[in-house]
Amino acid sequence: MSPDENSLKSDILDGKMYAVLAYLSIFCIVPLIIKKNNVFVLAHGRQGLVLFVAEVATLVVSIVFPWVFRPLLFILFGFSFWGMVMAIRGQYVELPIVSRIAGKITI
């Protein structure tokens, strides 16, 4: 096992809880602040932040147009759940569209 693999495994073990927390609404900010040097947590945290902003925006717009945007809200919640499951498994998943936006975020 190479030194990079060891450090990645320790990042995953050390950051699983924070990676899961990244997908829980406003709590996505906590991992980004506390574990900003952990690559695993940072990847999940960025996606969680994008999902949180999208969920809030969709919720606000769905007040006016509920028949159009409520289904999108459920899709975003599904992405959050998918991200949490993958974080618990110690894996990273590139969520469609979300990962492209998250990749542009610098912290």
N, CA, C and O of each residue as an XYZ file, in Angstrom:
428
protein
N       0.848     -1.174      0.000
C       0.000      0.000      0.000
C       0.894      1.239      0.000
O       1.848      1.324      0.774
N       0.585      2.190     -0.865
C       1.402      3.397     -0.973
C       1.053      4.387      0.140
O      -0.005      4.276      0.760
N       1.936      5.348      0.394
C       1.650      6.350      1.424
C       0.387      7.162      1.124
O      -0.321      7.567      2.046
N       0.099      7.403     -0.165
C      -1.110      8.144     -0.511
C      -2.368      7.371     -0.129
O      -3.344      7.953      0.344
N      -2.338      6.054     -0.338
C      -3.483      5.221      0.019
C      -3.696      5.220      1.519
O      -4.834      5.263      1.986
N      -2.603      5.171      2.286
C      -2.718      5.221      3.745
C      -3.322      6.533      4.213
O      -4.187      6.542      5.089
N      -2.875      7.638      3.636
C      -3.403      8.937      4.057
C      -4.863      9.087      3.638
O      -5.660      9.685      4.361
N      -5.218      8.541      2.463
C      -6.608      8.611      2.026
C      -7.505      7.774      2.934
O      -8.605      8.199      3.285
N      -7.039      6.590      3.312
C      -7.826      5.750      4.217
C      -7.993      6.412      5.576
O      -9.068      6.337      6.172
N      -6.944      7.059      6.074
C      -7.070      7.748      7.360
C      -7.984      8.959      7.238
O      -8.718      9.271      8.176
N      -7.953      9.656      6.084
C      -8.886     10.768      5.851
C     -10.327     10.276      5.871
O     -11.204     10.919      6.448
N     -10.564      9.132      5.238
C     -11.923      8.584      5.187
C     -12.389      8.170      6.577
O     -13.500      8.510      6.984
N     -11.556      7.444      7.303
C     -11.934      7.010      8.653
C     -12.153      8.197      9.581
O     -13.087      8.208     10.382
N     -11.288      9.189      9.465
C     -11.373     10.368     10.319
C     -12.559     11.255      9.957
O     -13.075     11.971     10.816
N     -13.004     11.219      8.691
C     -13.987     12.178      8.251
C     -15.358     11.657      7.906
O     -16.190     12.427      7.428
N     -15.637     10.379      8.127
C     -16.943      9.825      7.742
C     -18.112     10.593      8.366
O     -19.072     10.945      7.679
N     -18.020     10.845      9.660
C     -19.109     11.532     10.358
C     -19.325     12.930      9.782
O     -20.463     13.360      9.592
N     -18.243     13.624      9.508
C     -18.337     14.970      8.952
C     -18.850     14.945      7.511
O     -19.576     15.847      7.093
N     -18.477     13.925      6.763
C     -18.957     13.795      5.385
C     -20.464     13.569      5.365
O     -21.156     14.109      4.502
N     -20.974     12.788      6.294
C     -22.418     12.576      6.392
C     -23.102     13.881      6.805
O     -24.157     14.232      6.276
N     -22.505     14.581      7.738
C     -23.053     15.849      8.214
C     -23.149     16.879      7.087
O     -23.997     17.771      7.130
N     -22.295     16.758      6.095
C     -22.273     17.701      4.968
C     -23.569     17.693      4.173
O     -23.869     18.667      3.484
N     -24.331     16.633      4.251
C     -25.566     16.531      3.476
C     -26.808     16.875      4.295
O     -27.930     16.748      3.804
N     -26.617     17.307      5.530
C     -27.749     17.618      6.399
C     -27.975     19.125      6.493
O     -27.585     19.768      7.468
N     -28.602     19.663      5.476
C     -29.056     21.041      5.436
C     -27.961     22.048      5.772
O     -26.873     21.995      5.198
N     -28.238     22.958      6.688
C     -27.317     24.041      7.036
C     -26.041     23.509      7.686
O     -25.029     24.208      7.726
N     -26.082     22.298      8.187
C     -24.905     21.715      8.836
C     -23.762     21.443      7.851
O     -22.670     21.056      8.264
N     -24.006     21.641      6.565
C     -22.948     21.440      5.561
C     -21.774     22.384      5.790
O     -20.670     22.121      5.313
N     -21.994     23.461      6.504
C     -20.930     24.437      6.765
C     -19.939     23.918      7.798
O     -18.752     24.235      7.729
N     -20.410     23.130      8.749
C     -19.560     22.630      9.835
C     -18.364     21.830      9.308
O     -17.232     22.131      9.686
N     -18.567     20.827      8.455
C     -17.409     20.081      7.955
C     -16.451     20.931      7.129
O     -15.239     20.715      7.152
N     -16.999     21.894      6.402
C     -16.149     22.751      5.577
C     -15.228     23.621      6.427
O     -14.138     23.989      5.988
N     -15.661     23.947      7.634
C     -14.845     24.766      8.529
C     -13.910     23.903      9.367
O     -12.720     24.199      9.477
N     -14.440     22.847      9.953
C     -13.662     22.032     10.898
C     -12.650     21.133     10.199
O     -11.519     21.005     10.668
N     -13.028     20.514      9.097
C     -12.174     19.525      8.427
C     -11.766     19.973      7.026
O     -11.807     19.177      6.087
N     -11.378     21.227      6.875
C     -11.071     21.738      5.534
C      -9.793     21.163      4.945
O      -9.537     21.352      3.756
N      -8.983     20.469      5.734
C      -7.767     19.834      5.220
C      -7.971     18.361      4.858
O      -7.054     17.709      4.356
N      -9.162     17.845      5.111
C      -9.490     16.455      4.808
C     -10.123     16.395      3.418
O     -11.216     16.922      3.210
N      -9.444     15.758      2.472
C      -9.889     15.714      1.077
C     -11.260     15.052      0.945
O     -12.110     15.531      0.195
N     -11.475     13.971      1.660
C     -12.735     13.230      1.603
C     -13.896     14.102      2.087
O     -14.935     14.181      1.431
N     -13.714     14.745      3.221
C     -14.761     15.597      3.790
C     -15.005     16.813      2.908
O     -16.149     17.223      2.713
N     -13.947     17.384      2.384
C     -14.072     18.565      1.540
C     -14.877     18.272      0.276
O     -15.698     19.091     -0.137
N     -14.654     17.123     -0.334
C     -15.400     16.750     -1.536
C     -16.889     16.610     -1.229
O     -17.730     17.109     -1.977
N     -17.213     15.932     -0.131
C     -18.612     15.779      0.258
C     -19.194     17.112      0.717
O     -20.354     17.413      0.435
N     -18.399     17.908      1.420
C     -18.873     19.198      1.916
C     -19.250     20.154      0.805
O     -20.248     20.868      0.906
N     -18.462     20.172     -0.251
C     -18.781     21.038     -1.393
C     -20.102     20.628     -2.041
O     -20.940     21.473     -2.357
N     -20.274     19.335     -2.231
C     -21.539     18.857     -2.818
C     -22.705     19.158     -1.884
O     -23.781     19.548     -2.335
N     -22.494     18.978     -0.591
C     -23.547     19.283      0.376
C     -23.934     20.749      0.360
O     -25.110     21.089      0.490
N     -22.945     21.618      0.200
C     -23.218     23.056      0.131
C     -24.038     23.404     -1.106
O     -24.986     24.185     -1.028
N     -23.674     22.827     -2.239
C     -24.430     23.069     -3.482
C     -25.858     22.565     -3.329
O     -26.802     23.241     -3.737
N     -26.024     21.386     -2.746
C     -27.368     20.842     -2.540
C     -28.183     21.718     -1.595
O     -29.370     21.944     -1.829
N     -27.556     22.211     -0.534
C     -28.265     23.062      0.421
C     -28.769     24.336     -0.247
O     -29.929     24.711     -0.072
N     -27.910     25.000     -1.007
C     -28.313     26.226     -1.699
C     -29.428     25.927     -2.697
O     -30.389     26.689     -2.803
N     -29.303     24.828     -3.421
C     -30.334     24.449     -4.391
C     -31.660     24.114     -3.693
O     -32.730     24.462     -4.192
N     -31.586     23.445     -2.547
C     -32.802     23.099     -1.814
C     -33.518     24.347     -1.300
O     -34.741     24.445     -1.389
N     -32.756     25.297     -0.763
C     -33.367     26.533     -0.265
C     -33.991     27.316     -1.411
O     -35.120     27.793     -1.298
N     -33.260     27.451     -2.513
C     -33.789     28.183     -3.669
C     -35.046     27.513     -4.221
O     -36.020     28.186     -4.556
N     -35.018     26.201     -4.311
C     -36.178     25.465     -4.820
C     -37.360     25.585     -3.873
O     -38.501     25.711     -4.320
N     -37.105     25.549     -2.579
C     -38.179     25.690     -1.595
C     -38.835     27.061     -1.703
O     -40.060     27.166     -1.654
N     -38.035     28.105     -1.848
C     -38.575     29.457     -1.965
C     -39.411     29.597     -3.244
O     -40.513     30.145     -3.207
N     -38.899     29.110     -4.352
C     -39.625     29.218     -5.622
C     -40.860     28.319     -5.619
O     -41.859     28.645     -6.259
N     -40.805     27.201     -4.913
C     -41.950     26.283     -4.897
C     -43.136     26.842     -4.118
O     -44.244     26.315     -4.216
N     -42.916     27.899     -3.350
C     -44.042     28.546     -2.672
C     -44.968     29.180     -3.706
O     -46.188     29.168     -3.545
N     -44.388     29.726     -4.754
C     -45.175     30.359     -5.811
C     -45.644     29.339     -6.847
O     -46.791     29.385     -7.292
N     -44.759     28.421     -7.231
C     -45.071     27.427     -8.259
C     -44.891     26.011     -7.705
O     -43.959     25.311     -8.103
N     -45.759     25.586     -6.805
C     -45.543     24.284     -6.145
C     -45.617     23.087     -7.089
O     -44.895     22.108     -6.894
N     -46.465     23.145     -8.095
C     -46.638     21.999     -8.985
C     -45.415     21.745     -9.865
O     -45.249     20.643    -10.387
N     -44.571     22.737    -10.032
C     -43.393     22.598    -10.883
C     -42.157     22.239    -10.064
O     -41.378     21.374    -10.464
N     -41.975     22.892     -8.932
C     -40.707     22.787     -8.211
C     -40.704     21.799     -7.046
O     -39.626     21.432     -6.579
N     -41.844     21.360     -6.564
C     -41.838     20.374     -5.475
C     -41.186     19.057     -5.891
O     -40.434     18.482     -5.105
N     -41.449     18.561     -7.108
C     -40.749     17.327     -7.515
C     -39.230     17.504     -7.541
O     -38.493     16.583     -7.189
N     -38.763     18.673     -7.953
C     -37.326     18.939     -7.949
C     -36.771     18.915     -6.535
O     -35.645     18.469     -6.314
N     -37.547     19.387     -5.588
C     -37.121     19.367     -4.191
C     -36.926     17.931     -3.715
O     -35.966     17.641     -3.000
N     -37.817     17.042     -4.101
C     -37.680     15.637     -3.718
C     -36.465     14.987     -4.385
O     -35.819     14.123     -3.792
N     -36.159     15.397     -5.602
C     -34.956     14.890     -6.276
C     -33.707     15.351     -5.534
O     -32.775     14.567     -5.348
N     -33.677     16.601     -5.112
C     -32.531     17.121     -4.364
C     -32.373     16.403     -3.025
O     -31.253     16.103     -2.612
N     -33.485     16.125     -2.347
C     -33.414     15.363     -1.097
C     -32.891     13.950     -1.361
O     -32.152     13.395     -0.548
N     -33.273     13.380     -2.485
C     -32.772     12.065     -2.865
C     -31.269     12.079     -3.093
O     -30.571     11.145     -2.696
N     -30.761     13.140     -3.734
C     -29.319     13.293     -3.918
C     -28.611     13.394     -2.567
O     -27.543     12.813     -2.376
N     -29.211     14.134     -1.630
C     -28.612     14.257     -0.295
C     -28.537     12.897      0.389
O     -27.527     12.554      1.003
N     -29.611     12.131      0.276
C     -29.629     10.799      0.880
C     -28.578      9.902      0.235
O     -27.877      9.162      0.925
N     -28.472      9.971     -1.078
C     -27.480      9.181     -1.816
C     -26.069      9.554     -1.363
O     -25.228      8.679     -1.156
N     -25.814     10.837     -1.211
C     -24.507     11.291     -0.746
C     -24.199     10.794      0.655
O     -23.070     10.393      0.936
N     -25.197     10.816      1.543
C     -24.988     10.321      2.910
C     -24.658      8.834      2.920
O     -23.755      8.397      3.633
N     -25.385      8.067      2.134
C     -25.138      6.624      2.071
C     -23.714      6.347      1.594
O     -23.018      5.500      2.155
N     -23.290      7.060      0.563
C     -21.941      6.858      0.029
C     -20.883      7.311      1.037
O     -19.823      6.692      1.129
N     -21.147      8.362      1.782
C     -20.202      8.815      2.804
C     -20.078      7.781      3.921
O     -18.981      7.532      4.421
N     -21.181      7.191      4.305
C     -21.154      6.140      5.334
C     -20.337      4.952      4.851
O     -19.622      4.325      5.633
N     -20.441      4.643      3.563
C     -19.687      3.530      2.979
C     -18.214      3.877      2.764
O     -17.414      3.011      2.411
N     -17.859      5.148      2.977
C     -16.472      5.567      2.793
C     -16.107      5.788      1.343
O     -14.943      5.668      0.961
N     -17.105      6.113      0.532
C     -16.887      6.322     -0.896
C     -17.330      7.722     -1.284
O     -18.085      8.376     -0.565
N     -16.850      8.162     -2.424
C     -17.259      9.451     -2.966
C     -18.017      9.203     -4.254
O     -17.589      8.407     -5.090
N     -19.136      9.878     -4.417
C     -19.927      9.765     -5.631
C     -20.061     11.160     -6.235
O     -20.318     12.130     -5.522
N     -19.885     11.254     -7.546
C     -20.089     12.520     -8.226
C     -21.563     12.616     -8.604
O     -22.013     11.990     -9.564
N     -22.292     13.396     -7.849
C     -23.713     13.558     -8.110
C     -23.911     14.338     -9.416
O     -23.208     15.318     -9.657
N     -24.857     13.915    -10.255
C     -25.071     14.599    -11.534
C     -25.310     16.098    -11.346
O     -26.058     16.497    -10.453
N     -24.709     16.892    -12.143
C     -24.787     18.352    -12.172
C     -24.173     18.972    -10.906
O     -23.406     19.930    -10.997
N     -24.502     18.439     -9.753
C     -24.028     18.977     -8.486
C     -22.505     18.937     -8.401
O     -21.886     19.899     -7.946
N     -21.903     17.848     -8.830
C     -20.451     17.719     -8.717
C     -19.706     18.709     -9.599
O     -18.621     19.168     -9.243
N     -20.285     19.040    -10.750
C     -19.637     20.040    -11.627
C     -19.625     21.411    -10.975
O     -18.624     22.126    -11.033
N     -20.733     21.774    -10.358
C     -20.823     23.069     -9.664
C     -19.924     23.059     -8.436
O     -19.222     24.033     -8.167
N     -19.946     21.949     -7.685
C     -19.137     21.839     -6.480
C     -17.642     21.911     -6.784
O     -16.870     22.422     -5.972
N     -17.235     21.411     -7.925
C     -15.826     21.446     -8.307
C     -15.293     22.848     -8.512
O     -14.082     23.063     -8.463
N     -16.174     23.802     -8.741
C     -15.760     25.187     -8.959
C     -15.645     25.978     -7.662
O     -15.180     27.118     -7.674
N     -16.060     25.393     -6.549
C     -16.011     26.082     -5.265
C     -14.610     25.967     -4.687
O     -14.062     24.869     -4.594
N     -14.034     27.087     -4.302
C     -12.732     27.077     -3.629
C     -12.916     27.487     -2.176
O     -13.634     28.433     -1.854
N     -12.243     26.742     -1.318
C     -12.370     27.016      0.127
C     -10.980     27.165      0.706
O     -10.832     27.399      1.905
